[in-house]
Amino acid sequence: MSRNVTVQTNIPKSFTPSVDRPFEPIGVRDLSAPAFDRNNQRLTDQQVKELVTNPQPPANPNERLNTLSAADNRQNQAEFESEKIYNLSLAQLAARTTNTVHDVLDDLVNFNPQDGVRGMLQIFIQSDRLMYVGIIVVVFTLLMLLFKSRDD
């Protein structure tokens, strides 16, 4: 003894169920056959043959890079090249070296002894500090040689 009950849903005509909204309650969806078939179309045998003979190219992992125009690429390359240490002026090199000295001293003041030797090394080699620490070592070495040679 079952009754044929028709349920009237108040779903707008513009609503189409899709995979984008999978967590909506089932009662909200209008799972009529035409809507279901429209959203989940099956490939015909001819379409399958076409895909087998002419497969679609794989997605380009560098698509974002390719969207930049040639001018933007040249500008980005110029900025990248100007940031390299051998393209810096002496004033920029001196400013960055002094900033690195201040950053290293600041990190040494805040050093946690529980970090050990690895933590101490990390202070000197993090980011681009290693190059500037090398410059500082070379300058101090030259100064030491200069003062040592004057004592003789």
C-alpha positions in Angstrom: 0.0 0.0 0.0 2.1 2.7 -1.2 0.9 6.1 -2.2 2.1 8.1 -5.1 3.2 11.3 -3.5 4.5 14.2 -5.6 6.8 16.5 -3.8 6.9 20.1 -5.0 10.3 21.6 -4.6 11.0 25.3 -4.6 14.2 25.1 -6.6 14.9 27.9 -9.0 15.0 27.1 -12.7 18.6 28.5 -12.9 19.8 25.9 -10.4 21.7 23.0 -11.8 23.3 20.4 -9.7 26.9 19.9 -10.2 30.1 18.5 -8.7 31.0 22.0 -7.6 28.3 21.9 -4.9 28.5 18.3 -3.7 27.7 19.0 0.0 24.2 20.5 -0.5 21.5 18.4 1.1 20.0 15.8 -1.3 16.6 17.3 -1.0 17.8 20.6 -2.4 19.0 19.1 -5.6 16.7 18.4 -8.5 18.0 15.1 -9.7 15.9 14.9 -12.8 17.2 12.8 -15.7 17.7 15.7 -18.1 19.8 17.7 -15.6 21.8 14.7 -14.6 22.5 13.7 -18.2 23.4 17.3 -19.1 26.0 17.6 -16.3 27.4 14.1 -16.7 27.5 13.5 -20.4 29.1 10.3 -21.6 31.5 10.2 -24.6 30.2 8.6 -27.8 32.2 5.9 -29.5 33.3 8.3 -32.1 34.5 10.8 -29.5 36.5 8.0 -27.8 38.1 7.0 -31.1 39.0 10.6 -31.7 40.6 10.9 -28.3 42.5 7.7 -28.8 43.9 8.7 -32.2 44.4 12.4 -31.3 45.0 12.6 -27.5 44.8 15.9 -25.8 48.1 17.5 -25.0 49.0 17.4 -21.3 48.5 20.4 -19.2 51.3 22.9 -19.3 52.9 23.2 -15.9 54.5 26.5 -16.9 51.3 28.1 -18.1 51.6 30.9 -15.5 55.1 31.7 -16.7 53.9 31.8 -20.3 51.2 34.3 -19.6 53.8 37.0 -18.9 54.4 39.2 -21.9 57.9 39.6 -23.4 58.2 43.0 -21.9 57.4 41.8 -18.4 59.9 38.9 -18.9 62.6 41.4 -19.9 61.8 43.6 -16.9 61.9 40.6 -14.5 65.2 39.4 -15.9 66.7 42.9 -15.6 65.6 43.2 -12.0 67.0 39.7 -11.3 70.3 40.5 -12.9 70.6 43.9 -11.1 70.2 42.1 -7.7 73.2 39.9 -8.3 76.2 40.8 -6.1 78.6 41.4 -9.0 76.2 44.0 -10.5 75.9 46.1 -7.4 77.7 49.4 -7.0 80.2 49.8 -4.2 77.8 51.9 -2.2 75.0 49.3 -2.5 77.5 46.6 -1.5 78.7 48.6 1.5 75.1 49.3 2.6 74.1 45.7 2.3 77.2 44.6 4.1 76.5 46.9 7.0 72.9 45.8 7.1 74.1 42.2 7.3 76.5 43.0 10.1 73.6 44.6 12.1 71.4 41.6 11.4 74.1 39.1 12.5 74.8 41.1 15.6 71.1 41.3 16.4 70.7 37.5 15.9 73.8 36.9 18.1 72.3 39.0 20.9 69.1 37.0 20.7 70.9 33.6 20.3 69.5 30.7 22.3 72.4 28.5 23.6 70.1 25.5 23.3 70.3 25.7 19.5 74.0 24.7 19.7 76.6 25.0 16.9 74.0 24.4 14.2 72.0 27.4 15.4 75.2 29.5 15.5 76.0 28.5 12.0 72.5 29.3 10.8 72.9 32.9 11.9 75.8 33.4 9.5 74.6 31.4 6.5 70.8 32.2 6.3 69.5 33.8 3.2 72.2 35.9 1.4 74.2 36.6 4.5 77.0 34.1 3.6 78.3 36.3 0.8 78.4 39.4 2.9 80.0 37.5 5.8 82.7 36.4 3.4 83.3 40.0 2.4 83.6 41.0 6.1 86.1 38.2 6.7 88.2 39.2 3.7 88.2 42.9 4.8 89.2 41.9 8.4 91.9 39.6 7.0 93.3 42.4 4.9 93.3 44.8 7.8 95.1 42.2 10.0 97.7 41.7 7.3 98.2 45.5 7.0 98.7 46.0 10.7 100.9 42.9 11.0 103.2 44.2 8.2 103.5 47.6 9.8 104.7 46.1 13.1 107.7 44.6 11.5 
